[in-house]
Amino acid sequence: MVLQWTTSANRDLVRLHAFLNPLAPRTAAQIVQQLVAAAEQLLTYPQLGERITAFAPRDVRRLIVGDYELRYELADTTITILRLWHCREDR
């Protein structure tokens, strides 16, 4: 399996860090590290997240990491991180 991040997902990470960093720099770094580690864990357990049937026939899934949702897609041998956000965000 190969892990790739969309431009939107990378921007989400930067946005989350920029939001949290002024108030809690250590927490900001820890959250980003946790999200990246969760994405990397998908290489071992690609079906770990809950499948979102609204996207069928695509295999789009969501993985909750603390207070954050990481949305990804499985396709052949590729895991694509699509987006991520805080669960309290209006999405």
CNS distance restraints for C-alpha pairs under 8 A (distance, minus, plus):
assign (resid   1 and name CA) (resid  43 and name CA) 6.03 0.50 0.50
assign (resid   1 and name CA) (resid  77 and name CA) 4.62 0.50 0.50
assign (resid   1 and name CA) (resid  78 and name CA) 5.46 0.50 0.50
assign (resid   1 and name CA) (resid  79 and name CA) 6.95 0.50 0.50
assign (resid   2 and name CA) (resid  43 and name CA) 7.19 0.50 0.50
assign (resid   2 and name CA) (resid  77 and name CA) 6.21 0.50 0.50
assign (resid   2 and name CA) (resid  78 and name CA) 4.77 0.50 0.50
assign (resid   2 and name CA) (resid  79 and name CA) 6.02 0.50 0.50
assign (resid   3 and name CA) (resid  39 and name CA) 7.88 0.50 0.50
assign (resid   3 and name CA) (resid  40 and name CA) 7.29 0.50 0.50
assign (resid   3 and name CA) (resid  43 and name CA) 6.97 0.50 0.50
assign (resid   3 and name CA) (resid  78 and name CA) 6.02 0.50 0.50
assign (resid   3 and name CA) (resid  79 and name CA) 4.88 0.50 0.50
assign (resid   3 and name CA) (resid  80 and name CA) 6.02 0.50 0.50
assign (resid   3 and name CA) (resid  81 and name CA) 7.59 0.50 0.50
assign (resid   4 and name CA) (resid  78 and name CA) 7.34 0.50 0.50
assign (resid   4 and name CA) (resid  79 and name CA) 6.25 0.50 0.50
assign (resid   4 and name CA) (resid  80 and name CA) 4.89 0.50 0.50
assign (resid   4 and name CA) (resid  81 and name CA) 6.23 0.50 0.50
assign (resid   5 and name CA) (resid   9 and name CA) 5.98 0.50 0.50
assign (resid   5 and name CA) (resid  10 and name CA) 6.45 0.50 0.50
assign (resid   5 and name CA) (resid  80 and name CA) 5.62 0.50 0.50
assign (resid   5 and name CA) (resid  81 and name CA) 4.73 0.50 0.50
assign (resid   5 and name CA) (resid  82 and name CA) 6.63 0.50 0.50
assign (resid   6 and name CA) (resid  10 and name CA) 6.37 0.50 0.50
assign (resid   6 and name CA) (resid  80 and name CA) 6.90 0.50 0.50
assign (resid   6 and name CA) (resid  81 and name CA) 6.14 0.50 0.50
assign (resid   6 and name CA) (resid  82 and name CA) 5.61 0.50 0.50
assign (resid   6 and name CA) (resid  83 and name CA) 7.59 0.50 0.50
assign (resid   7 and name CA) (resid  11 and name CA) 6.17 0.50 0.50
assign (resid   8 and name CA) (resid  12 and name CA) 6.13 0.50 0.50
assign (resid   8 and name CA) (resid  82 and name CA) 6.85 0.50 0.50
assign (resid   8 and name CA) (resid  83 and name CA) 6.15 0.50 0.50
assign (resid   9 and name CA) (resid  13 and name CA) 6.42 0.50 0.50
assign (resid   9 and name CA) (resid  81 and name CA) 6.36 0.50 0.50
assign (resid   9 and name CA) (resid  82 and name CA) 5.49 0.50 0.50
assign (resid   9 and name CA) (resid  83 and name CA) 4.33 0.50 0.50
assign (resid   9 and name CA) (resid  84 and name CA) 6.10 0.50 0.50
assign (resid  10 and name CA) (resid  14 and name CA) 6.41 0.50 0.50
assign (resid  11 and name CA) (resid  15 and name CA) 5.97 0.50 0.50
assign (resid  12 and name CA) (resid  16 and name CA) 6.08 0.50 0.50
assign (resid  12 and name CA) (resid  83 and name CA) 6.72 0.50 0.50
assign (resid  12 and name CA) (resid  84 and name CA) 6.07 0.50 0.50
assign (resid  12 and name CA) (resid  85 and name CA) 6.83 0.50 0.50
assign (resid  13 and name CA) (resid  17 and name CA) 6.19 0.50 0.50
assign (resid  13 and name CA) (resid  32 and name CA) 6.61 0.50 0.50
assign (resid  13 and name CA) (resid  84 and name CA) 7.41 0.50 0.50
assign (resid  14 and name CA) (resid  18 and name CA) 6.04 0.50 0.50
assign (resid  15 and name CA) (resid  19 and name CA) 6.13 0.50 0.50
assign (resid  16 and name CA) (resid  20 and name CA) 6.25 0.50 0.50
assign (resid  16 and name CA) (resid  28 and name CA) 7.59 0.50 0.50
assign (resid  16 and name CA) (resid  32 and name CA) 7.90 0.50 0.50
assign (resid  16 and name CA) (resid  85 and name CA) 7.66 0.50 0.50
assign (resid  17 and name CA) (resid  21 and name CA) 5.64 0.50 0.50
assign (resid  17 and name CA) (resid  28 and name CA) 5.26 0.50 0.50
assign (resid  17 and name CA) (resid  29 and name CA) 7.02 0.50 0.50
assign (resid  17 and name CA) (resid  32 and name CA) 6.86 0.50 0.50
assign (resid  18 and name CA) (resid  22 and name CA) 7.30 0.50 0.50
assign (resid  20 and name CA) (resid  24 and name CA) 5.88 0.50 0.50
assign (resid  20 and name CA) (resid  25 and name CA) 6.83 0.50 0.50
assign (resid  20 and name CA) (resid  27 and name CA) 7.37 0.50 0.50
assign (resid  20 and name CA) (resid  28 and name CA) 5.19 0.50 0.50
assign (resid  21 and name CA) (resid  25 and name CA) 4.25 0.50 0.50
assign (resid  21 and name CA) (resid  26 and name CA) 7.60 0.50 0.50
assign (resid  21 and name CA) (resid  27 and name CA) 7.54 0.50 0.50
assign (resid  21 and name CA) (resid  28 and name CA) 5.22 0.50 0.50
assign (resid  21 and name CA) (resid  29 and name CA) 7.75 0.50 0.50
assign (resid  24 and name CA) (resid  28 and name CA) 6.12 0.50 0.50
assign (resid  25 and name CA) (resid  29 and name CA) 6.32 0.50 0.50
assign (resid  26 and name CA) (resid  30 and name CA) 6.15 0.50 0.50
assign (resid  27 and name CA) (resid  31 and name CA) 6.07 0.50 0.50
assign (resid  28 and name CA) (resid  32 and name CA) 6.35 0.50 0.50
assign (resid  29 and name CA) (resid  33 and name CA) 6.16 0.50 0.50
assign (resid  30 and name CA) (resid  34 and name CA) 6.09 0.50 0.50
assign (resid  31 and name CA) (resid  35 and name CA) 6.20 0.50 0.50
assign (resid  32 and name CA) (resid  36 and name CA) 6.21 0.50 0.50
assign (resid  33 and name CA) (resid  37 and name CA) 6.01 0.50 0.50
assign (resid  34 and name CA) (resid  38 and name CA) 6.06 0.50 0.50
assign (resid  34 and name CA) (resid  65 and name CA) 7.57 0.50 0.50
assign (resid  35 and name CA) (resid  39 and name CA) 6.29 0.50 0.50
assign (resid  35 and name CA) (resid  65 and name CA) 6.74 0.50 0.50
assign (resid  35 and name CA) (resid  70 and name CA) 7.68 0.50 0.50
assign (resid  36 and name CA) (resid  40 and name CA) 6.26 0.50 0.50
assign (resid  37 and name CA) (resid  41 and name CA) 6.15 0.50 0.50
assign (resid  38 and name CA) (resid  42 and name CA) 6.75 0.50 0.50
assign (resid  38 and name CA) (resid  65 and name CA) 7.13 0.50 0.50
assign (resid  39 and name CA) (resid  43 and name CA) 7.60 0.50 0.50
assign (resid  39 and name CA) (resid  70 and name CA) 7.96 0.50 0.50
assign (resid  39 and name CA) (resid  81 and name CA) 7.40 0.50 0.50
assign (resid  40 and name CA) (resid  44 and name CA) 7.82 0.50 0.50
assign (resid  41 and name CA) (resid  45 and name CA) 6.30 0.50 0.50
assign (resid  41 and name CA) (resid  46 and name CA) 7.80 0.50 0.50
assign (resid  42 and name CA) (resid  46 and name CA) 4.36 0.50 0.50
assign (resid  42 and name CA) (resid  47 and name CA) 7.34 0.50 0.50
assign (resid  42 and name CA) (resid  48 and name CA) 6.82 0.50 0.50
assign (resid  42 and name CA) (resid  79 and name CA) 7.68 0.50 0.50
assign (resid  43 and name CA) (resid  79 and name CA) 7.64 0.50 0.50
assign (resid  46 and name CA) (resid  74 and name CA) 7.44 0.50 0.50
assign (resid  46 and name CA) (resid  79 and name CA) 7.44 0.50 0.50
assign (resid  47 and name CA) (resid  61 and name CA) 7.98 0.50 0.50
assign (resid  48 and name CA) (resid  63 and name CA) 7.22 0.50 0.50
assign (resid  49 and name CA) (resid  61 and name CA) 5.39 0.50 0.50
assign (resid  49 and name CA) (resid  62 and name CA) 5.01 0.50 0.50
assign (resid  49 and name CA) (resid  63 and name CA) 4.47 0.50 0.50
assign (resid  49 and name CA) (resid  64 and name CA) 7.73 0.50 0.50
assign (resid  50 and name CA) (resid  61 and name CA) 5.24 0.50 0.50
assign (resid  50 and name CA) (resid  62 and name CA) 5.33 0.50 0.50
assign (resid  50 and name CA) (resid  63 and name CA) 6.53 0.50 0.50
assign (resid  51 and name CA) (resid  59 and name CA) 6.76 0.50 0.50
assign (resid  51 and name CA) (resid  60 and name CA) 5.96 0.50 0.50
assign (resid  51 and name CA) (resid  61 and name CA) 4.27 0.50 0.50
assign (resid  51 and name CA) (resid  62 and name CA) 6.57 0.50 0.50
assign (resid  52 and name CA) (resid  56 and name CA) 7.59 0.50 0.50
assign (resid  52 and name CA) (resid  59 and name CA) 7.52 0.50 0.50
assign (resid  52 and name CA) (resid  60 and name CA) 5.74 0.50 0.50
assign (resid  52 and name CA) (resid  61 and name CA) 5.37 0.50 0.50
assign (resid  52 and name CA) (resid  62 and name CA) 7.07 0.50 0.50
assign (resid  53 and name CA) (resid  57 and name CA) 7.92 0.50 0.50
assign (resid  53 and name CA) (resid  60 and name CA) 7.78 0.50 0.50
assign (resid  55 and name CA) (resid  59 and name CA) 7.03 0.50 0.50
assign (resid  55 and name CA) (resid  60 and name CA) 6.24 0.50 0.50
assign (resid  56 and name CA) (resid  60 and name CA) 7.68 0.50 0.50
assign (resid  58 and name CA) (resid  73 and name CA) 7.40 0.50 0.50
assign (resid  58 and name CA) (resid  74 and name CA) 7.86 0.50 0.50
assign (resid  58 and name CA) (resid  75 and name CA) 7.90 0.50 0.50
assign (resid  59 and name CA) (resid  73 and name CA) 5.57 0.50 0.50
assign (resid  59 and name CA) (resid  74 and name CA) 5.43 0.50 0.50
assign (resid  59 and name CA) (resid  75 and name CA) 7.03 0.50 0.50
assign (resid  60 and name CA) (resid  71 and name CA) 7.14 0.50 0.50
assign (resid  60 and name CA) (resid  72 and name CA) 5.66 0.50 0.50
assign (resid  60 and name CA) (resid  73 and name CA) 4.27 0.50 0.50
assign (resid  60 and name CA) (resid  74 and name CA) 6.50 0.50 0.50
assign (resid  61 and name CA) (resid  71 and name CA) 5.75 0.50 0.50
assign (resid  61 and name CA) (resid  72 and name CA) 5.37 0.50 0.50
assign (resid  61 and name CA) (resid  73 and name CA) 6.06 0.50 0.50
assign (resid  61 and name CA) (resid  74 and name CA) 7.90 0.50 0.50
assign (resid  62 and name CA) (resid  69 and name CA) 6.48 0.50 0.50
assign (resid  62 and name CA) (resid  70 and name CA) 5.64 0.50 0.50
assign (resid  62 and name CA) (resid  71 and name CA) 4.46 0.50 0.50
assign (resid  62 and name CA) (resid  72 and name CA) 6.31 0.50 0.50
assign (resid  63 and name CA) (resid  69 and name CA) 5.76 0.50 0.50
assign (resid  63 and name CA) (resid  70 and name CA) 5.13 0.50 0.50
assign (resid  63 and name CA) (resid  71 and name CA) 6.38 0.50 0.50
assign (resid  64 and name CA) (resid  68 and name CA) 5.74 0.50 0.50
assign (resid  64 and name CA) (resid  69 and name CA) 4.62 0.50 0.50
assign (resid  64 and name CA) (resid  70 and name CA) 6.26 0.50 0.50
assign (resid  65 and name CA) (resid  69 and name CA) 6.12 0.50 0.50
assign (resid  65 and name CA) (resid  70 and name CA) 7.14 0.50 0.50
assign (resid  67 and name CA) (resid  86 and name CA) 5.77 0.50 0.50
assign (resid  67 and name CA) (resid  87 and name CA) 5.66 0.50 0.50
assign (resid  67 and name CA) (resid  88 and name CA) 7.95 0.50 0.50
assign (resid  68 and name CA) (resid  84 and name CA) 6.87 0.50 0.50
assign (resid  68 and name CA) (resid  85 and name CA) 5.46 0.50 0.50
assign (resid  68 and name CA) (resid  86 and name CA) 4.28 0.50 0.50
assign (resid  68 and name CA) (resid  87 and name CA) 5.24 0.50 0.50
assign (resid  69 and name CA) (resid  84 and name CA) 5.44 0.50 0.50
assign (resid  69 and name CA) (resid  85 and name CA) 5.53 0.50 0.50
assign (resid  69 and name CA) (resid  86 and name CA) 6.28 0.50 0.50
assign (resid  69 and name CA) (resid  87 and name CA) 6.06 0.50 0.50
assign (resid  70 and name CA) (resid  81 and name CA) 7.33 0.50 0.50
assign (resid  70 and name CA) (resid  82 and name CA) 7.76 0.50 0.50
assign (resid  70 and name CA) (resid  83 and name CA) 6.13 0.50 0.50
assign (resid  70 and name CA) (resid  84 and name CA) 4.39 0.50 0.50
assign (resid  70 and name CA) (resid  85 and name CA) 6.87 0.50 0.50
assign (resid  71 and name CA) (resid  81 and name CA) 6.17 0.50 0.50
assign (resid  71 and name CA) (resid  82 and name CA) 5.55 0.50 0.50
assign (resid  71 and name CA) (resid  83 and name CA) 5.32 0.50 0.50
assign (resid  71 and name CA) (resid  84 and name CA) 5.99 0.50 0.50
assign (resid  72 and name CA) (resid  79 and name CA) 6.79 0.50 0.50
assign (resid  72 and name CA) (resid  80 and name CA) 5.43 0.50 0.50
assign (resid  72 and name CA) (resid  81 and name CA) 4.33 0.50 0.50
assign (resid  72 and name CA) (resid  82 and name CA) 5.02 0.50 0.50
assign (resid  72 and name CA) (resid  83 and name CA) 7.11 0.50 0.50
assign (resid  73 and name CA) (resid  79 and name CA) 5.74 0.50 0.50
assign (resid  73 and name CA) (resid  80 and name CA) 5.18 0.50 0.50
assign (resid  73 and name CA) (resid  81 and name CA) 6.59 0.50 0.50
assign (resid  73 and name CA) (resid  82 and name CA) 6.97 0.50 0.50
assign (resid  74 and name CA) (resid  78 and name CA) 6.02 0.50 0.50
assign (resid  74 and name CA) (resid  79 and name CA) 4.85 0.50 0.50
assign (resid  74 and name CA) (resid  80 and name CA) 6.62 0.50 0.50
assign (resid  75 and name CA) (resid  79 and name CA) 6.54 0.50 0.50
assign (resid  85 and name CA) (resid  89 and name CA) 6.87 0.50 0.50
